[in-house]
Structures are given as structure tokens and as C-alpha cells.
Amino acid sequence: MPSYQRSSPRVARVQSAPEAKADPKQALAKVVPKSGVWRIPSPARFVLVVLGSLVLSSTLFTFTYGFTQGDLGLVSKHLEEWWEVGGLIAWRGVEVALAWLVGFDSWDVASFLFLTHLPTNSLLSAFYHVRPTSVFLSYAITILSTVIPFALLRRPASVHDLSHAPSGTVANRAILQDRPTTVYTTLVATAIYSVCLYASYASWLPARLVVHFEGLPDISVAHAGPAGLPVLFMTLIPAGIAARDFLFVSSTGHSVTRLEKAKAAAAAAAAAVDEEEYLITSLYRKTVGQLSAKTRILTSRTLLLAIGVFLNTVTQVAGTVRGVSIEGAATWGAVWTVSTLAVGATFGWIEAVDGV
């Protein structure tokens, strides 16, 4: 038989290895085949996630009503119109639907909801003297009622399942598993939130709280001075953990697939040939198109999180807390929004280091 007709298994393996490395999504699909709930069509899973989250949230809040009503009922706004209640439920549905449509897994949802609901719960705990147990219970129901459907109907991303992720599906695996790096990035995010909030307390925020929060029981937390900074830092460590996972881990661990590289090359070639390129296309190619994949992920997640923090704070505080105007809720939300943008920018500076 002529030599060119022969094909040894060893040669086939050598030829196929680069292809397996070049397309990590295909490698992951081979390792984790579809079965059980993964065979449910994506539109059906989307409906199940949204409805399941709303039903589970309503059920859990109904069962725990007797434990939280004594605290939350004193500060909650009495909703009389149907559109007020419907608006809050609709916003909750939009929040869950958005998380599914942008591709979040259960870990992403937990971090995202923790951060977007943190300003409201911090306000109730610090200034309205709501018992920590009531705040924690309400917080836990909000997060778990969404995390559970996501965990059942969507598999975790590779960056959140490093032990089962095939080689090539996660970039910078050593950095993500390095404990000192984990501690440093978490503390950096925590420090940014703490300093931004402390600086606001020490300057303009107390006056705004008095003006726009009618009947605010106590603002002594805002006047604690330097002695309150360590306590503030310790209470915000969970926020630093959530911000690191949602922003740093997802962007640093992103691995560019062969298909993404081919699309980018094709787009660049098409732009070079097209002499009548639209202005908006040209601007995108010369600005966002020049960014690396991990930078685009970090930027988009930071903006999404900042917008989510602001909108959810305005909706929840102005819509549920008694005596708070929309301007007051927006003021409180702006502090946390600016902090979130600062955290994202700092992670971008860290990721710009060679080797990350």
C-alpha cells in the first residue's frame, strides 16, 4: 500500500490535538453532554426560570411574613394601587430575565443580585435600625429564589467549575486559583466600596439624607468618623467577594475560541475591503473593536452592574421605603454606582499587567 494512503492512529491524534485546544467550547460540549434538563429547549427554560423565581420568591416571603413584618412593616410604604405592586413584580421579572438572556450562571446571579440589592439592605440596616435577622432573611430569599432555578436549568460557566473545565476553556487558570491574588483583589474591591461610602458620609451625603429621607430615624452612622471606617470595611467584605467573582473572575478567565478569532479576522478583512463603511461601524471598530475580549467583558459587566445597582436602588428604595423621594433614592444609589465603576476600572488596571 502506498505510504500516502496510510493513516496511523498516532498521526490522527497529533493532528486533532491542536483543533481540540483551538475550540474550547467544543471540548466542553464533549466532556459535558446534554442530558436531563439540558434537553429542555432554551425558550422553555427561560420561562421556567422567570416563573420559578417569582413563584419561589412569593412563597418564601409569604411563609416568613411573621418574622419580618414587625421590622420591615414599620418602614415599608403602603402600596394601594395595583400598578405599584405590579411594577415591583415586573421589575423583579425583568431582573431575572435579563440575567438569563445575557448568559449568567447561578454564581453570576448570586453575585449580581447581592450587589444590586446591597444599597437597599444597607440603608435599612444602617439608618432604619431594621434587625439584621430580618434584613438577612429578606436578602437570602431574594438571592436564593433566583439562584435555585438557575442552578437547576443552566450549567455553571467554566470559570466557576475549574475542576471539571477541560484544558483551553479557561484562561489564566493559575491566577484564578492563586490564593494571594484572590485575597488581594477582594480586599481592593472592598476598600474601594468602603472609601467611597466613607468619603460620602464625611462630606455631602448626611445633608442629602436629611432633606430627601423624611422621618429618617438615625444618621449617627454617617457621623461615626474615622472610628467607623474599620467596621464599614468589615461589613463590606462580602461585597468585595461578589465584585471580584462577577467582574474579575469572569473577564480574566475568558478564553478566546477559534470561532471568535475567525469572526474577528473576517470582520477586519471586510472593513478593509469596504470603502463605504458606515460611520458607526468605523467608530466601533476603531474604539471597542480594538479592545481585547477580556476587556470588553469587564467593561460590559461593569456597566451592566452599575446600571443595575442604580436602577434597582431607585426602584426598591423609592418604591418600598416610606418617606423617600425618587431624588433621595437616586442620591443613595449614585454613591454605590460610582463605587462599582471605580471597582471595575481598578480591575481593568490590574488585568492590563503583562501575563494576565
N, C-alpha and C positions, 0 to 999 in steps of 0.2 A: 504494500500500500504506500502511495506517495506520502512524503512527510507532511505536505501541506494539508492533507486530509485528516491527519491525526489531531486529536484534541484530548489532552490529558486532564484529569480532574485537578491536578496541581495548578496547571496553567489557568484553568477556568476560575479557580479560587483567587489567584493573583489578579486576574483581570476584573473580577467582580468586587474585590475589596474596596478599591477607590470609589466605585459607584455607591456602595453602601454607606461609605463615610460622607460622600458628597451630598446625599439626600437624607438627613436625619429623620425627617417626617415619615418617609417610607420605612426606615429601620424601626421606628417606634411603632408603626402600624403592624409590622410583622411580629414584634415582641408582644404587643397587647392586642390580640384580635378582638373583633366585635362579638359580643355575646350578651345575652340577657337584656338589660335595659338599654344597652348601647344600640340594639337593633331597632329601638323606637325611633321613628322619623324625627328629625330635628325640630320641625314646627310643632309637633305634638309634645315634645319635651319642653319646648319654650312655654307652651300653655300650661303644662303641668307645674313647671317651676313657679310661674307667676301666681296661679291659683293656689298652689300648695303653700306658698309663702304667706299669702293673705289669709287663708283659712287657718293655718297653724298659728299665725300671729294673733288673730282674733280669738282663737280658742284659748291660748295660753294667757292672754290678757284678761279674758273672762274668768278663768279659774283663779287668777292671782289678784282679782279686783279687791278682795277684802284685805289683802296685805298692803296694797299700795295706795288705796283710796284715801286713807287717813292723812297721808303726806301730800300726794300729788293732787288730791281733790281741793286742798286749800289754796293752791297756786294755779290750778288749771282754769282756763277760760271756759265759760259755759257756752256750748255751741247749740244754738237754737234752730238755725236754718239748715235745710238738708244739703245745700250746696257747700256749706262749711265742712260738714262731716265728709261729704262725697269728695271734696277737694283734697282733704288729707289722705283719704284712701287711694284716690287716683294718683297722688304724688308718690305714695308708697309703691303702687304698682309700676309707675314709671321708673322708679329707682331700681326695682328688681329686674324689670325688662331691659333696662339699659345695661345692667351688669351682665346679663346673659348675652345680649347682642354684641357687645364688644369683646366677648370671649373670656370673661373672668372664670376662674375655677373657685372652689369653695374657700381656699386660702385667700385669694384676692378679694372675694366678697367679704370675708371676715375683717380683713384689714381696712377695706374701703368703708364699710358701714361703721366700724369702730371710729374712724377718723371723721366721717361726715356727721356723726351723731355726738361726737365728743364735746363740741361747744355748748350744745343744749344741756347735756347732762352735767357739764362743769358749772354752768350757770346755776342750775338748780341746787347743786351741792354746795357751791361756794357762797352764794348770795341769798338763797331762799331757805337754807337750813333744812332741806329735804334729807331724810335719813339716808345714809349710804346704802343700807339694805334695799330700800325702795328704788333708789337710782340704779343700783347694780341689777336688781331683778328686771326692771324695765329695759335696761341696756341689754341684758342677756337674752331676753325674749326677742328683741328687735334683731339681734345678730343671729341667734340660733334658728329662728323661724325662716331665715333665708339660706343660711349655710347648709342646713339639713337637706333641703331639696336639691341644692347644687351638688352636694356630695353624693347624692343618690343618682343623679341624672347626668353628671358630667365628670369625666375622669380628671385627676389633677394634672396640672402642667408639669413638664419635665423638671423645671427648676424647683418644684415643690415635692418631687419624688426622685431625688438623686440616686437613691439606692437601686431603683428599677429603670432609670433612664439609660438607654443604650449610648455607647460612645458616639460623640458627634452631635447629640441633640441638645447638649448644654455647654455653653462656652464658659471659660473661667471657673471651672468646677472647683479647682483648688482654692480660689479666692472665696467662693461661696461657702466652702467647708472650713475655712480658716477661722478659728475662734477669736483670736485678737482682732481680726478685721471686723468680725460680727459685732464685737463689743464696741469698737471704736466708732463704726458707722451708726450704731444705735445711740451711743452717747452724744454724737454730733447732732443727730436729729432731735434728741431730747433737749439738748442745750439750746438749740435754735428756738424751739417752741417756748422754752422757759424764759429766755432772754426777751423775746418779742412780747410775751404776755407781761413780764415784769416791767419792761420799759413803758408799756401802755398804762399799767397800774400807776407808775410813778409820774406820769405826765398828764395826758389829756383824758384818759378813759373814765376816771371817777366822776368828773363833772357831767359827762355824757350819760352815764348810768343814772345819775340822779334826775336828769332832765327827761329822759326818754323811757325810764322804767318806773312807772307810777306805783307807789306803795312798796318799793324795794325794801325788804326787812333790814338788811345789814350790808354795809360795804367795807367792813373792817378788813377783809382780806385784801382789798385794793390798797389799804394804807399800812400793811404789815411791814413795809420797808425791806431792807436787806435781810432781816431775820426770816422773812417769808420765802426767800429765794430757794434755799435748800429743800424746804417742804414742797414748793412748787415743782422743783426738778424731780423729786422722787415720785410725785403723783403723775408726772408726765412720761415716765419711762415706758409704760405700755404704748403711748403714742409714738415714741421713738422706735419701738419694735415694729409696730404696724407700718410706719412710714418706710422703714428700711425694707421690709418684705414687699410692700406694694410698689415701691419706686426702684430701689437699688437692686434687689434680687432679680426682679423681672427683666430689667434692662441689661444688667451685667451678664446675666446668664443666657441672653438671647443668642442663638446660633443661626447664622445666615445659611439658608439651604441653597442647594444648587439651582432650584427653580427661581428663587428670589434673585440670585446673581444673574441668571439668564434674562429675567424680565428687566432688570436694571440695565443690562448691556443693550437689550433690544430698544428700550426707551431712549437711551443715549444715542444709539445709531439713528433712530427715527428722527430725533431732534436735530441731529447734524444734517440729515438729508432735507428736512422740511424747511424751506427758506421762508415760508409764510407762517411761522409758528405764532400761535396766539400769545398775547402779552401775558395773560395769567399763567399759561403753561411755561413760558420762558421764566417768569418770576419764580414759580415753584421750583423749576429745575435748577435755577441759579442760587436759590436760598435753601429751602427744605431739602431739595434733592441732593445737595452737597453734604448733608449730614449723614453720619453713619447710622446703621439700623438701630443700634442700642441707644443712640442719642435721640432718634425720632421716637422710640418707645418711651424713653424717660420724659421727653418733652410732652408727648401726648398724655401720658398718665398724670404728670404733674398738673397740667391744665385741667384735665378731667376731674382730678381730685380737688383742686382749688375751687372750681365751679360748683362741684357737688357740696363741698363744705359750706360755701356761701349760700347757695340756694336752699339747702336743707336747713341751715340755721335760721334763715329768714322765715321759711315756711313753718318750721316747728315752733320757734320762739314766738313769732308774731301771731301764729295761728292757735297756739295752745296755752301760752302763759298769760295770765291775767295782767292787764295794765301795761303791756309792752306794745309800743308803736312799731310800725314797719321800719321807720328810720332807726329806732333803737336796736331792733334785731339786726339790721344791716350793719350798724356800727360794731356790734359784738361779733358778727360773722366776718367782718373785714379784718379784724385782728388775726383770726385764725387762718383766713385766706392768705394774707401776706406771709404769715409764718410758713404755710405749706409751700408757697412759691420759693421762699428762701431755702427750705429744705431741699426741694428739687434742684435748685441752682447749685447748691453745695454738693449734692451727689453727682451732678454733671461735671463739676470741677474735679471731683475725685476720679471719675471714670475717664477723664481726659489724660490721666497719667499713663505713660507708656507701659504696655503689658496688661492693661485692664480691658 
